[in-house]
């Protein structure tokens, strides 16, 4: 049975009591990667650019600013995973790899470089991938929620950051299962949308808690389930996968931890979180919840203050779930 609340991984993170870290450094922004995007099937609103591909429900923009943020998030995952692109025990004999919701294509590009003998396909609703790519990589514009029409099966299917983007998760996981070779793996990387604190240092009446509540409410109206990350393990099982494994990491939202690596991770996470606020607020608070832009901007002032507050010892749980399609039996 799927759990209704996320499980919190151990160990507890020790906070830095010196509290001397500055909120955000400009040197972190310099590490962001700018990608050239092709302008095709887009719409413009609220000063941002969005996909208009085949009725997709994706509420976030797809402009260069959002691409930079997603590339920074990929960098954060690299820190947590020690540079590993694939966690599933797939070996070195991959022939075909599919990356759904590829975004800027940065994961697919790196995987294509690492596995030059594998055919890699990256799909997304937005044509924001670079015009150059490894020769064994192909980008395709497609809505993953529609029926898949691949003529060949895959050895590995991968996705990340699809929470609150998919309307029908059982259908998506079934299509992943059906398009995998026997013995092939599905790998998901998703982050809980609920912020956790081991020492209860986040007040329930703060802007951050209201933000989470409003975002959940807006997603509910859109038919988008935000509890998927901590339910994926059970959903993999329901879809027929075996050898399912879930691994978790704590992702602090600012530099409050004492541990140097976690502190640096928190600095990066704060940058991408702050960059995400306006995009999410426009798509969820204004477009769905009916807030005015003025109400949104006033609220974001308090929310940014909460996120920068190193007395709030908060983190989000990052989960990697892998599962294998059973091998055919004679």
N, C-alpha and C positions, 0 to 999 in steps of 0.2 A: 504493500500500500504506500502511495506517495506521501511524504511528510508535508505538513502545512507550513512549517517554519524551518528556516535554514539551520543546519548544524554548524557550530562554530569550531574551527580547528584549534588544536593546541600547537605550540605552547603560548602562554600569555606574553605579549610584547611589553618590555620594560620601557616606560616613558623617560625622556630626557628631562630631568628636573631643573637643569640650568636654564632652559627656555631662552636661548640666545640666538636661535636661528631666525634669519629674516624671512619674510613671507615668500617672495619670489625673486629670483635673480635673472637678469637679462641674459646671462650666459646660457641658461637653459633654453631660452627661445632660439638661440643661435644654432641649436642642434636640430631644429625642425627642418624637414626636407620639403622643398617646394616641387610639385610635379605639374607638368603641362597637361591641361585637360582639353579634350575636343568638345566643342559646343554643338550639340545636336538637339536632342529632344528634352529641353529644359523649360521650366517656368520660373518666373521671378516674383517674389513677394517679400515684404518686410525687409527689403534690402539684401536678401540672400537668394541663392540659386538652388532650385530643387529639381529632382527627377520627375518626369511626367510619363514614365514608361508603363504602359499597360495596366493602369489602375493600381499600382503598388501603394501600400499604406505607409511607406517609410516617411516619417515626419521630419527627419533631419535634412539639412541642406547637403548639397554635394559640391560646393564650391571649393576653392583652393584652401581657404582657411580651415574648413572641415577636414579636407584631405590631410593637411599638416597635422591636425589633432589626431587623426587615426594612425598616422605614421608614428607619432610620439607614443601612442598607446601600444603599438607593435614593439617599439623600443623598450617600453616598460615590461612587457611580457618577456622580452629577451633577457632582461635583468633577472626576473624571477625564475625563468627556466634555464638559466645558465647558457643561453645561446641556442638551446635545442629548439628546432622548428617542429619536430614531430616527437610526440611522447609515446605513441603506440609502438609496440614491439614488432615493427613491420619488416625488419631486416634490410638488406641492400638490393633486393631484386624487384623493386617496384617497376611496373610497366606503364600504368596509367594512374594519374592522381587528379582528383577534382576538388577545387576550392570554391565553395558556394558562398555568395556574398563577399566576393574578393575585395571590394572597395578599390583602393588605389593599386591593388595587386602586389603589394610589397611582400606578403608571405609567399605568394605563388612564384614571384621572381626569385626569391632566395631559395625556395625549394627546387625550382628548375635548375638553378646553378649547382645546388648540392647533389642533385640526381640527374645528371646530363643525359642519361640513357632512358629516362622516363618521359612519357608524354604528359604534360601538365595542362589542364584547362582551368581557367578562372572565370567565373560568371558573376554578373552583377546587373542591377537595373540601370546603373549609370555608367556611361562611357568615359570614366575619369582616369583610366589606366594610362601609363606612358606609351608613347608611340614606339619606343624601343623596348625589346624584351629578349630573353634568351631564345634561341631558335627552337627549343623544345617546348615552348610555352605559347598557348593561344588564349586570348581573351574573347569572351562571348557576352553579348548583352541579352539577358534573359531574366525572367521573374521566376525564382526558385519555387514559388507557390503554385505555379501552373504545372501541368503534366509534363514530365520529362520524356524526351524522345531520343536518348542516346542509343546508338547502335552497338556500342561496345561497353563492357562493364569495366569497373575501376578496382584497383587494388587498395586504394585509400581515398576516402572522402573526408574533407576537413571543412570546418566552419568555425568562426569566432565572432563575437559581438552581434549575435542575432537576437538577443533577448529584447522583447517588446517590438520586434520587427515582423514576426510570423503569426499569421492568424490560425493556422491549422498545423500544430506541431506533430500530431500522430501521422498525418499525411506526409509531412516532410521526412520524418524518420523512416516511414515505410518506403518512400521513394529512394532514400539513401540505401536501405537494406536491399531493395530489389535491384539496384544498379551496382552492387558490390559483387566481386567474385567470391565464391566460397573461400573462406579463410581471410578475406579482406577486412579492413578495419574502418570504423567511423571514429573520428576524433572531434570533440567539441571543446571550445575554450570560451567560457562565459563567466561573468562577474555578477554577484548578487547586487540587487539594487537597494538593499536594506543595509544601512551603516550599523556596525556593531562596535560596542565598547566593552572591554573586559572589566573595567572598573566603574561602569555606569557614570562616566564623566560627561555624557551628552544629555543636556536637559530635554525633557519631552516637549517642552513648550518653545523650543528654539526654532529658528527659521529652517534649519536643515531637516528637522522632523516634519514640519509642515510641507516642505518641498517634496519629500518622499511621498507623503500622503496625497498631495495634489497630482503628482506624476502618476501614481498608481490609479487614481480616480480617472484621469484622462485616458490612460491606456485601457482601462476597463470599458470606457465608452467606445473605444475603437475596436474592441474585441481582441486586445493584445494582452496576453497573460505575462505579468512581470515576475512570477514565481518560478519560471522555467529553470533557471540555473541550478537550484538545489533539488529540483525534481527530475533532472535529466537522467540520473542513474536509474531510477525506476522506469522512466519512459524508454530508455534503451532496452531494458529487459522486456517491457511490454511489446516492443517492436520485433523481438526475436533474437537480439544480440546475446552473445555469451562472453565469458571472460571479461566482464565489465569491471572497470577500475575507475575510481574517482580519486584524484589528488587535489589538495587544496593549499592555497597560499594566502597569507594575510597581506592586503594592499592598503597601507596607511594613507589617509587623504591629505596629510601634510607632514612636516618634518618633526613631529612630536616624539618618535621613538629614540631611544638611547643608542641602539645598535646602528653603526655607521652606514651599513648597506641599506637597512630599512629607512633610515633618515633620508638618504639620497633618493631612494625609491619614492618616499613621500613627497619630496620636492618636485619630482617629475609628475607624480600623480596630481599634485595641486595645480600645476600648470595646465594639464589637459582637462582637469575638472572645471577650472575657471573658464577655459576656452569653450567648454561644452555648454555652459549655463545658458547663454543667450539663445543658442540654437534650440536646445530643449524647451526653454521657456516660451519662445515664439511658437513652436510647434504644438506644445501641450497646454500651457497656461492660457495663451492668447487664442490660438485657433480652436482648441477643444473646450477649455474651461470657461472661455468667454471673458477673460481678464482684459482690461485696457492695457496698452503699452506702458502708460504712465504707472499703473498699479504694478505691472511686472517689474519695471525699472526700480521702483522704490523697494519692492520686496527683495530684488537681487542684491541691493546694497547690504541688507542684513544677512543674506545667505552667504555672500562672499566673506563677510566678517566671521561668520561661523566656521567656514572652511579654512580660513587662515589662523584660527584660534588654536594654538598648540596646547591649550589646557583641555581641549576636546580630544581625547585619546581614541579616535575613531578609525575604523578600517572597513574595507569591503572584502568579502571572501571571493577570491579568484579560483575557479574550478576548471580542471581538465578532466573530461570524461572520455574514456575510450572503450570500445566494444568491438568484438569480432563476429562476423557472420559465420555460422557453423559451416564446416566443410561438408561437401556432399557425401552422403552415405550410400554404399552399394546395395 
